[in-house]
Amino acid sequence: MPAAQLRSLRISDLLVHQWDLARAIGANETLDPDVVQIVWDDISPMAPVIAQLGVFGNGPSGAVPDDAPLQERLLDLLGRRP
């Protein structure tokens, strides 16, 4: 795996787990918008196959509108339900 791809996977993993932990302990769930954008740019091209990968829960719900905040769209894409 190229180093750039590994870096992207680690950043996205850490970002999403930051949200998971914040949700679990009742802390502020707001993620850094610049990092959300970076992860969105890396992950969103895989949107058509995310649910089939089996690593993001049920994948996107299909219920989040295109004009929703980017953090909400990203979390939904990755199987989270904010």
C-alpha positions in Angstrom: 0.0 0.0 0.0 1.4 3.4 -0.9 2.3 5.6 2.1 -0.2 8.3 0.9 -3.0 5.8 0.9 -2.0 4.5 4.4 -1.9 8.1 5.7 -5.4 8.8 4.3 -6.8 5.6 6.0 -5.2 6.6 9.4 -6.5 10.1 9.2 -10.1 9.0 8.4 -10.0 6.3 11.0 -8.8 8.7 13.7 -11.3 11.4 12.7 -14.3 9.0 12.8 -13.2 7.5 16.1 -12.9 11.0 17.5 -16.6 11.4 16.8 -17.4 8.0 18.2 -15.7 8.7 21.5 -17.2 12.2 21.7 -20.7 10.7 21.1 -20.1 7.9 23.7 -19.0 10.3 26.5 -21.4 13.2 25.6 -18.6 15.5 24.6 -18.6 18.1 21.7 -19.0 16.1 18.5 -17.9 18.9 16.2 -15.0 17.7 14.0 -12.3 20.0 12.5 -13.9 21.1 9.2 -10.6 21.1 7.3 -10.0 17.5 8.3 -13.6 16.6 7.5 -13.0 18.1 4.0 -9.8 16.1 3.5 -11.4 12.8 4.5 -14.5 13.6 2.4 -12.3 14.2 -0.6 -10.6 10.8 -0.1 -13.7 8.7 0.8 -16.6 10.1 -1.2 -15.4 8.6 -4.5 -16.0 5.2 -2.9 -19.6 6.1 -2.0 -21.1 3.6 -4.5 -19.3 0.7 -2.9 -19.0 1.7 0.8 -22.0 -0.4 1.9 -20.6 -3.5 0.1 -17.2 -3.3 1.9 -18.7 -4.4 5.2 -16.4 -2.2 7.3 -18.6 0.8 7.7 -21.7 -0.7 9.3 -24.6 -0.5 7.0 -22.9 2.2 5.0 -24.9 5.3 3.9 -28.5 5.6 5.0 -29.6 7.4 1.9 -31.5 9.8 4.2 -29.0 12.7 4.5 -29.6 15.4 1.9 -26.8 16.6 -0.4 -27.1 20.1 1.2 -26.6 18.7 4.8 -23.4 19.8 6.6 -20.4 18.0 5.3 -19.6 16.4 8.7 -23.1 14.9 8.7 -22.8 13.6 5.2 -19.3 12.1 5.9 -20.5 10.4 9.1 -23.5 9.0 7.4 -21.4 7.7 4.5 -19.2 5.9 7.0 -22.2 4.2 8.7 -22.6 6.6 11.6 -26.0 8.1 12.3 -25.5 11.5 13.9 
